[in-house]
C-alpha cells in the first residue's frame, strides 16, 4: 500500500512541478524538484515489487527492513528537496544525503535478501 501511495504522490508532485511551478521557481529549482519526483517514483515502484518478493523465497524480514529504509529515503531525500525548492530554506540541504544513504541501505538489504536465498 505504501508503494502505491508513494507512486500516486510522485505523479501528483510531478504534475505540480511541471505545471504549477514553471513560472514560480528557477530552472534549477525545477530540476531539483524533478530529481525528488524521480527518486520518489523509483522507490515507490521498488516498494510495490518488494511486496511480491517473498513469493520468490526472499526473506520477508530483510525486505521489510529494506522497505522501511526506502520509505525513510523518500521522506528525507525527496521531502527535503521538495521543501528546499518550495521554501528556499537551504538548511534542509544536509538532510538530503541522509535520505540517499537510506536508499542505499535499502538496496543493500535487497542484495542481502537475494544472497540469503
Order of alpha helices (4+ residues) and beta strands (2+ residues): alpha-alpha-alpha-alpha-alpha
